[in-house]
Amino acid sequence: MTAPVSKTATAMDKVALDAPIFDPNAFRLSDEQAAIIAQARELGQSIFAGRAAAYDRDAKFPTENYADLHRAGLLGIAIPKKHGGLGADYQTYALSAAEIGRYCGATALTWNMHVCSTLWSGPLADDLDMDAETRAEHERRRAVHYKRIVNDGAVYSQPFSEGGAAAAGGVAFGTEAKPVEGGWIVNGKKIFASLSGHADYYGVLCTEIAEGAKASRRNTLYLALPAKADGVAVVGDWDPLGMRGTVSRTLLFKDVFVPEDAALMPRGVYFQAAMRWPHMFLTLSPTYMGLAQAAYDFTVRYLRGEAPGAPPVKRRMYPTKQIAVAQMQIKLEQVKAIWFQAITEARANPSKEQVLRAYAAQYSAMEGANEIATLAIRTCGGQAMLKSLPLERVYRDSRCGSLMLPWTAELCLDRIGREALYETDESDD
């Protein structure tokens, strides 16, 4: 991978770097893991944090951050080393994403959409069943996509939602791919599609439907549609409460021809992954783990009179402030503990207990981040509501997490309750 440009390196040299969210020694990380995660933290704190307010204010996509991610090799964090990437596993990616989310939630969340195209087609797919011919074809195809990312800095997105039950895994995706000679014709729509208008390729989950056949989740395809392909359109405005820099506008696909080499996974492999690798849907949570840490970090600095942009007035001597910080730290450690355990357990065919813990970790991170940010605002007081300080943005960004498919907070509660009380195929009939 190429080294970061001098501008980035110089900026990093001027910043007293924060301690990692997860200490490598305490959490038994390897030296290689620690180095990748530290690189993400340094880039986030030194470069991304200073740009975050403008991206949020203008609802502007963080294009400059993606150029820095490419120069640092982090666009290829989950691409196998033999293809020129960093070869990071699931845990290493998740910890790196949490560090970036700590400084710019929108960058971390959109980076997740990009990385999943390589994480799912890379280490996750390597953990699934394919015959030798299918495996060889997959290896050939993914090499095409990986080369674009590593060499050219190509950005992939992962539009998921359609406004119905498909994104939650309840029914087949409404976006359809009709087989034709040399590929497919795709028609459909994706809403809340992060990176719309800014990705080079849209990693679209769609249902392959042959003439006269019925839609089935088993026939889900994962195809990379070129953003400039005929029939691809980005529509609608983007002016949300939080995560404004994700630019998640609506994507329309009208008779888009997609060649066979566009497949990010072979036929049947996405459905196999969804059934056997449930932690693939936990990858939105690192951003919110980072936001939880950011809210706590700000509060401590603010009460110590050390928060940049705030008056250098100490407020740490008041018992009410001390108790609030104690409550925040307890909540943060609870979230960190269950979340770290869940990302460490990510694998094919997890146990029932591990799946329940993954749901609980998702819920804890998504709701816990906003709970900590809420307490931070109350503890810091009126100054914390000013847009000149980052806590107000952290609060708004953190509120968005519990709404995100495929594992919204409500769905996590529903699945935990049901799956804890019923075994597979068990009913009360």
Secondary structure, DSSP 8 states (H G I E B T S, - for coil): -----HHHHHHHHTS-----SS-TTTTT--HHHHHHHHHHHHHIIIIIHHHHHHHHHHT---HHHHHHHHHTTGGGTTS-GGGTS----HHHHHHHHHHHHTT-HHHHHHHHHHHHHHHIIIIIHHTS---HHHHHHHHHHHHHHHHHHHHH---EE-----SSSTTTTSS--SSEEEEETTEEEEEEEEEEETTTTT-SEEEEEEEE--TT----GGGEEEEEEETTSTTEEEES----SS-GGG--EEEEEEEEEEEGGGBSS-TTHHHHHHHH-GGGGGTTHHHHHHHHHHHHHHHHHHHTT--TTS-----TT-HHHHHHHHHHHHHHHHHHHHHHHHHHT--SS--HHHHHHHHHHHHHHHHHHHHHHHHHHHHH-GGGG-TTSHHHHHHHHHHTGGG-SSS-HHHHHHHHHHHHH--TT----
